[in-house]
Amino acid sequence: MKQAFVQARAALDALLADGRAMQAVERGAADLAACLRAGGKVLLCGNGGSACDAAHFAEELTGRYRADRRPLPAIACTDAGHITCTANDFGFDRVFSRWVEALARPGDRLIVLSTSGNSPNIAGAIEAARAAGCGVIALLGKDGGRIRGGADIEVIVPGATSDRIQELHMLILHAWVEAIEIALFGRS
């Protein structure tokens, strides 16, 4: 058990020591706050555990984080009806891009979460966001995979396994909610 915590701490320490990644985390927070201040919305997508993290972040914006405040517009692509319909009719590689095509508008932000950076459906969502004039923020792991270089802001976190990478992604998402609340409402 202790080894799991030691590995998690080592991954966090490596992230904190990566100046480039930490600058990207700060840019992501500022960009999301600016998007929401200007009336945009946040869209999120990921596969598996990353989909759950996307939904968690969206609910903290639409619901609450630490204090009551007005709800902020955020939607995660986790609707089973959309995903199964689109996968059946167009293929799983298109489940996120079709959703982005339907919902993204100029000034919105798409956050993609991928531990490998190699998911074709995430790459398709990025392409659809670009076509819609929607900014893209990527939370990636390992070396960023094929998606690396495709987003406006990329945070590539260390970690040899998906669980350690997802833990850092969730920590970043929580920090972003806190930063957004401070920027928009003046409190944490």
N, C-alpha and C positions, 0 to 999 in steps of 0.2 A: 504494500500500500504506500509506504513512504516513498518508494521509487517513483510512483506516478506523480507525486507532488514535487519531487526533486526535478523530474523532467519538465513539468509545467513551469516551475520557477526558472529553469535554464532557458526555456523558450522565451519567457517574458523578459529575462535579462538580455537575451540576444536581441529582442525587438527594441528594447530601450536603448541599447548600444548602437543601433542602426540609425544614424542621423537622417539618412534619406527617407527611411520608412516613417520615422516620427514626424518629419516635415510633411509627408504625404497625409498622415493622420490629421495633423493640424489644418492642412489645406482642405481636407475633406469636411471637417467640422465647419469651417468658415463658408465653404461652398454650399453645404446643405442649409445652413442658416440663411444665407443670402437667397437661395432658391425659395425657401418657405416665406421669407419676408416679402419677396416680390410676388407672391401668390401662386407659385408653382407647387407641384406635388412630387412626392418621392415614390418611385416604383422599385420593387426589389424582386430578385429571383435567385434561386439556387436549387441544387438537387440534394435530396436526402436530408441530412442534418442541417445543411446550409439553407434548405427551404424552411426548416423550423426556425432557424436563426433569423431569416428574413421576416417571417411572420411575427416573431417576438419583437423585433425592432419596430415594425409597422404598428403593432398594438401599443407600444409605449409612446408612439407619436400621436395616435388617434385617441388613446385612452389617457393614461397618465404614467409618469415615471416616479418622481419623488414628491411632487406637489401638484395640487390642482391648478389647472390652467386650461386655456381654450384648446380644443383638439386641433391637431395638425394633420394635413392630408398626406397619407401614406398607404400604399396598397402592396401587399406581397402576392405574387402569383402562386397561390396554393389551392385554388378552387379545383376540386376534383372533377367537376363537370367540364370545365374548360380544358383541363389537362388531358382527360381521357378522350374527350371529343376530338381535340386537336391531334393527339397522338394517333388516334384511330384513322382520322381522315387525311392527315398531312404528314404524319411521322413524328416520333418523339423529338427529333431535332428541331421541330418548328413550334413546340409548345410555348416557349417564351417569346419568340419573335412575333407570332400572331397576336399575343397578348399585348406586347409593346406597341405594335402597329395600331391596335384598337384604342389604347389609353394614353400613349405618350404625346405630349405637345411641346412646342418650343418653350424652353425655360424650365421644364421639368428635369428631374434627375433620376437616372436608373442606377441602382446599386446592384452589382452582380457579386455573388459569393461563390468561389470555387476553390477547393483545396488543391486541386491539381492544375487548374488553368487550362485544361484540355477538353472541356465539355463542349461538344458541337452546339448544343442548344443554348449555352451561354454566349458563345461566339455569335450565334444568330441573333440573340437579343441585343447585343452591342451594335450589330449592323443595322437592325431595325431602329434602335434609338438614334443612331447617327442620321438615318434617313428622315426621322421625325424632328430633328433639331433639338434633341434631348441630350443633355450632358450625361456622361458615364463615369461612375466611380466603381473601381474594382477592388474587392478584397480577395487576395490570392494567397497561395502557399507555394512552398518549395521554390522553384525558379520562375514561377509565374506562368509556365507552360506556353501554349500557343497563343493565349489571350494577351500575354505580356506585350505592352506597347499599344494596345487597342483602346484604352480608356483615357479620359482626360486626367484623372487622378487614380493612381494605383498604389495600393499598400500591399506589398509582398512580405508576408510574415514568415519567420523561421519555423521549423518543425518537420520532423521526419515522418510523422503520421497524421492522418486526417483529424484525429481527436485533438491533438495539441494545436493544430492550425485552427480548428473551429473554436477552441477555447480563446485563442487570441482574437479571432474575428469577433466573438461575442463581447469581449472586453472592449474592443474598439467601438463596437456599436453602442454599448452602454456609455462610453465616454462621449460619443457623438450626441446622444440624447441629452446628456448633461450640458454639453457645450451649446447645443441649440437652445435649450431652456434659458441658459444664462444670456445668450445673445439676444433672444427675442423677448424674454420676460424679466431679465435682470436678477435672476436668482438661480441657485442650484438646488 
